[in-house]
Amino acid sequence: MNAPTAKQVRKAAFETSKLEKRLRRLVGQAIADFDMIRAGDRVMVCLSGGKDSYGLLDILLKLREAAPLDFEVIAVNLDQRHPGYPEHVLPEYLEKIGIPFRIARQDTYSVVKRVVPEGRTMCGLCSRLRRGVLYRVAQELGATKIALGHHRDDILETFFLNLFFGGKLKAMPPKLASDDGNHVVIRPLAYVAEADLADWAEARRFPIIPCNLCGSQDTLQRAQAKAMLRDWEKRHPGRIESIFNALTRIEPSHLLDRQLFDFGAVAAPGVASPDGDKGIDSQADFDPPFRSS
């Protein structure tokens, strides 16, 4: 294979620079929009060894260098003791970049394999066990925020999983208190596309550790949601962005949740309102986001 030309090298460097600027802008915007990080925070970044958590750590460290506020970053990895796990990879990487870290070792693998019947999905139990360990470590470290590497595509997949299989309108929150009530969980990659994280991981040559705890489970409902969104975006470019934007523009009066909107208090005000019932929205409201060209 021929070595890249000088022109190709310059072009690759230019594209990588553009990608970095986009990632920094999107992560910075999400942090600002949802007030994720404040001065004096100790942010515990949960590092799995996958492209998403590597990207999260990398971009947070870059933002910290230029941020007007001072905050700490500490990386935490949970070694679940599953066979073949390369336990040297993350410590070597974190020592190389020179940031504080903690490797928590707990054999959740044996628990999952013992409890979950063969052929059943392991992700639910694995996630709960992993989260419990991370909460404990956050308490020990005095972390004020727990940062997870979920990105825009994860949020959309979760939305459709809840819609299709859970019967509720619910996605992944960019910022929320943990279910035990003791921590604040943030997702600074909320605006970032998974494809950009894949490109960044390749450009930065992160030492990726594949998640093979449960092997390949292509029939997972999340995998089906991912495939559906990928197909939609291929056939109708811009549809993913439109759906994601919809999650930021909720109109409670136009849904059916009686806990969210007081339908009993509705009365005719006697003046026109842009939020009132239009019968059927104009086709012009739908054309731009779903244009396939």
C-alpha positions as CSV (number, residue, x, y, z in Angstrom):
1,M,0.0,0.0,0.0
2,N,1.4,3.4,-1.0
3,A,2.2,6.0,1.6
4,P,-0.3,9.0,1.7
5,T,0.8,12.0,-0.3
6,A,1.4,15.3,1.4
7,K,-1.9,16.6,0.1
8,Q,-3.7,13.7,1.6
9,V,-2.0,14.2,4.9
10,R,-3.0,17.9,5.0
11,K,-6.6,17.0,4.1
12,A,-6.8,14.4,6.9
13,A,-5.3,16.9,9.4
14,F,-7.9,19.5,8.3
15,E,-10.8,17.1,8.6
16,T,-9.6,16.0,12.1
17,S,-9.3,19.6,13.2
18,K,-12.9,20.3,12.0
19,L,-14.1,17.2,13.8
20,E,-12.4,18.3,17.1
21,K,-13.9,21.7,16.9
22,R,-17.4,20.2,16.3
23,L,-17.0,17.8,19.2
24,R,-15.8,20.6,21.5
25,R,-18.6,22.9,20.5
26,L,-21.3,20.3,20.9
27,V,-20.1,19.0,24.3
28,G,-19.5,22.6,25.5
29,Q,-23.0,23.5,24.4
30,A,-24.6,20.5,26.1
31,I,-22.7,21.3,29.3
32,A,-23.9,25.0,29.2
33,D,-27.5,24.2,28.2
34,F,-28.1,21.8,31.0
35,D,-25.7,23.3,33.6
36,M,-23.8,20.1,33.9
37,I,-20.5,21.2,35.4
38,R,-19.8,24.1,37.8
39,A,-16.7,25.5,39.3
40,G,-15.2,23.2,41.9
41,D,-16.9,20.1,40.6
42,R,-15.1,16.7,40.7
43,V,-16.3,14.9,37.6
44,M,-16.0,11.1,37.7
45,V,-15.8,9.9,34.1
46,C,-16.9,6.3,33.7
47,L,-14.4,4.8,31.3
48,S,-15.4,1.4,29.7
49,G,-12.7,1.2,27.1
50,G,-15.1,1.8,24.3
51,K,-15.0,4.7,21.8
52,D,-17.7,6.7,23.5
53,S,-16.2,6.9,26.9
54,Y,-12.7,7.5,25.5
55,G,-14.1,10.3,23.5
56,L,-15.9,11.8,26.5
57,L,-12.8,11.8,28.6
58,D,-10.7,13.2,25.8
59,I,-13.0,16.1,25.0
60,L,-13.6,16.9,28.6
61,L,-9.9,17.2,29.2
62,K,-9.6,19.5,26.2
63,L,-12.5,21.7,27.3
64,R,-11.0,21.9,30.8
65,E,-7.8,23.4,29.4
66,A,-9.8,26.4,28.0
67,A,-12.7,26.5,30.4
68,P,-13.3,29.7,32.4
69,L,-14.1,27.6,35.4
70,D,-12.0,25.1,37.3
71,F,-13.1,21.5,37.8
72,E,-11.5,18.2,38.4
73,V,-11.6,15.1,36.2
74,I,-11.0,11.6,37.5
75,A,-11.4,8.4,35.4
76,V,-13.0,5.3,36.8
77,N,-13.1,1.9,35.2
78,L,-14.9,-1.2,36.4
79,D,-13.1,-4.4,35.8
80,Q,-15.9,-7.0,35.8
81,R,-13.4,-9.9,35.8
82,H,-14.7,-11.5,32.7
83,P,-12.4,-14.0,30.9
84,G,-9.9,-12.5,28.5
85,Y,-10.3,-8.9,29.7
86,P,-7.0,-7.0,29.0
87,E,-6.8,-5.3,32.4
88,H,-3.5,-3.6,31.6
89,V,-4.8,-1.5,28.7
90,L,-6.7,1.3,30.6
91,P,-4.2,1.8,33.4
92,E,-1.4,2.1,30.8
93,Y,-3.4,4.6,28.8
94,L,-4.4,6.7,31.8
95,E,-0.9,6.8,33.2
96,K,0.3,7.9,29.8
97,I,-2.1,10.9,29.6
98,G,-1.3,11.7,33.2
99,I,-4.7,12.0,34.9
100,P,-5.9,10.5,38.2
101,F,-7.9,7.3,37.9
102,R,-9.3,4.4,39.9
103,I,-9.7,0.8,38.7
104,A,-12.5,-0.9,40.6
105,R,-12.4,-4.7,40.4
106,Q,-15.6,-6.7,41.2
107,D,-16.7,-10.0,39.7
108,T,-20.1,-9.0,38.4
109,Y,-19.4,-11.4,35.4
110,S,-20.0,-14.5,37.5
111,V,-23.1,-13.1,39.0
112,V,-24.6,-12.3,35.5
113,K,-23.7,-15.7,34.1
114,R,-25.1,-17.5,37.1
115,V,-28.4,-15.6,37.3
116,V,-29.3,-15.0,33.7
117,P,-30.5,-18.1,31.7
118,E,-28.5,-19.0,28.6
119,G,-29.7,-17.1,25.6
120,R,-31.4,-14.3,27.6
121,T,-30.3,-10.7,27.5
122,M,-27.7,-9.9,30.1
123,C,-27.5,-6.1,29.7
124,G,-30.2,-5.2,32.3
125,L,-28.6,-7.1,35.2
126,C,-25.1,-6.2,34.1
127,S,-26.0,-2.5,34.0
128,R,-27.6,-2.5,37.4
129,L,-24.6,-4.2,39.0
130,R,-22.2,-2.0,37.3
131,R,-24.1,1.1,38.3
132,G,-24.2,0.1,41.9
133,V,-20.4,-0.3,42.0
134,L,-19.9,3.1,40.3
135,Y,-22.2,4.8,42.8
136,R,-20.1,3.4,45.6
137,V,-16.8,4.5,44.0
138,A,-18.2,8.0,43.4
139,Q,-19.1,8.3,47.1
140,E,-15.6,7.2,48.0
141,L,-13.9,9.7,45.7
142,G,-16.2,12.6,46.7
143,A,-17.3,13.0,43.1
144,T,-19.9,15.7,42.6
145,K,-20.9,14.5,39.1
146,I,-20.9,11.1,37.4
147,A,-20.3,11.5,33.6
148,L,-21.5,8.8,31.3
149,G,-20.6,8.4,27.6
150,H,-24.1,8.1,26.1
151,H,-24.4,10.1,22.9
152,R,-27.3,11.4,20.7
153,D,-27.9,8.1,19.1
154,D,-28.2,6.3,22.5
155,I,-30.8,8.9,23.5
156,L,-32.8,8.3,20.4
157,E,-32.6,4.6,20.6
158,T,-33.8,4.7,24.3
159,F,-36.7,7.0,23.2
160,F,-37.9,4.4,20.6
161,L,-37.4,1.5,23.0
162,N,-39.7,3.2,25.5
163,L,-42.1,4.1,22.8
164,F,-42.3,0.7,21.2
165,F,-41.8,-1.6,24.1
166,G,-42.5,0.4,27.3
167,G,-45.5,2.4,26.2
168,K,-44.1,5.8,27.4
169,L,-42.5,8.9,26.0
170,K,-39.1,8.7,27.8
171,A,-35.5,9.1,26.6
172,M,-32.1,9.4,28.4
173,P,-31.8,12.7,30.3
174,P,-28.7,14.8,29.8
175,K,-28.7,15.5,33.5
176,L,-30.6,13.9,36.4
177,A,-30.2,12.7,40.0
178,S,-29.2,9.0,40.2
179,D,-31.9,6.5,41.2
180,D,-30.5,6.1,44.7
181,G,-30.8,9.9,45.1
182,N,-27.1,10.4,46.1
183,H,-25.5,11.5,42.9
184,V,-25.9,13.7,39.8
185,V,-25.5,11.9,36.5
186,I,-24.5,13.9,33.4
187,R,-24.2,13.0,29.7
188,P,-22.0,15.6,28.1
189,L,-22.1,13.8,24.7
190,A,-25.9,14.3,24.5
191,Y,-25.6,16.4,21.2
192,V,-22.9,14.2,19.6
193,A,-23.5,11.7,16.8
194,E,-22.1,8.2,17.3
195,A,-20.4,8.4,13.8
196,D,-18.4,11.4,14.9
197,L,-17.2,9.5,18.0
198,A,-16.2,6.6,15.8
199,D,-14.2,8.9,13.6
200,W,-12.6,10.6,16.6
201,A,-11.6,7.3,18.1
202,E,-9.9,6.4,14.9
203,A,-8.1,9.7,14.6
204,R,-6.9,9.6,18.2
205,R,-6.1,5.8,18.0
206,F,-7.7,5.0,21.3
207,P,-6.8,1.5,22.6
208,I,-10.4,0.2,22.2
209,I,-11.5,-2.7,24.5
210,P,-14.5,-4.5,22.9
211,C,-17.5,-5.3,25.1
212,N,-17.6,-9.1,24.9
213,L,-19.1,-9.8,28.3
214,C,-22.2,-11.2,26.7
215,G,-20.9,-12.0,23.3
216,S,-22.8,-10.8,20.2
217,Q,-26.5,-10.3,20.8
218,D,-27.8,-8.9,17.5
219,T,-31.4,-9.6,18.4
220,L,-31.3,-7.1,21.3
221,Q,-34.2,-4.6,21.0
222,R,-31.6,-1.8,21.2
223,A,-29.8,-3.2,18.2
224,Q,-33.1,-3.3,16.3
225,A,-33.8,0.4,17.2
226,K,-30.2,1.3,16.0
227,A,-30.8,-0.5,12.7
228,M,-34.1,1.3,12.2
229,L,-32.6,4.7,12.8
230,R,-29.7,4.0,10.5
231,D,-32.0,2.9,7.8
232,W,-34.2,6.0,8.2
233,E,-31.2,8.3,8.0
234,K,-29.9,6.6,4.9
235,R,-33.3,6.9,3.1
236,H,-34.2,10.3,4.6
237,P,-31.1,12.3,5.5
238,G,-31.9,14.7,8.3
239,R,-34.6,12.6,10.0
240,I,-32.5,11.7,13.0
241,E,-31.8,15.4,13.6
242,S,-35.5,16.2,13.3
243,I,-36.5,13.6,15.8
244,F,-33.8,14.6,18.3
245,N,-34.9,18.3,18.0
246,A,-38.4,17.2,18.8
247,L,-37.2,15.9,22.2
248,T,-36.2,19.5,23.0
249,R,-39.5,21.1,21.9
250,I,-42.3,19.3,23.8
251,E,-45.9,20.7,23.7
252,P,-47.7,19.1,26.7
253,S,-51.1,20.5,25.7
254,H,-50.8,18.5,22.4
255,L,-50.2,15.2,24.1
256,L,-52.5,13.1,26.4
257,D,-50.7,13.1,29.8
258,R,-53.2,14.4,32.3
259,Q,-50.4,14.7,34.9
260,L,-48.4,17.0,32.6
261,F,-51.2,19.2,31.5
262,D,-54.4,20.3,33.2
263,F,-57.0,19.6,30.5
264,G,-59.8,20.3,33.0
265,A,-58.7,23.9,33.2
266,V,-58.9,24.5,29.4
267,A,-61.3,27.3,28.5
268,A,-61.8,29.5,25.4
269,P,-59.8,32.7,26.1
270,G,-61.6,34.7,23.4
271,V,-58.3,35.6,21.7
272,A,-56.3,33.8,19.0
273,S,-53.3,31.8,20.2
274,P,-50.5,30.1,18.1
275,D,-50.6,27.3,20.6
276,G,-54.3,26.6,20.1
277,D,-55.8,23.7,18.3
278,K,-55.4,24.0,14.5
279,G,-57.2,20.8,13.6
280,I,-54.4,19.6,11.2
281,D,-51.0,21.1,11.1
282,S,-49.9,22.6,7.8
283,Q,-47.9,20.4,5.5
284,A,-45.2,23.1,5.5
285,D,-44.5,22.2,9.2
286,F,-43.4,18.8,8.1
287,D,-41.7,19.2,4.8
288,P,-38.3,20.6,5.7
289,P,-37.2,18.0,8.3
290,F,-38.2,15.1,6.2
291,R,-36.9,16.2,2.8
292,S,-35.0,13.2,1.4
293,S,-32.7,15.2,-1.0
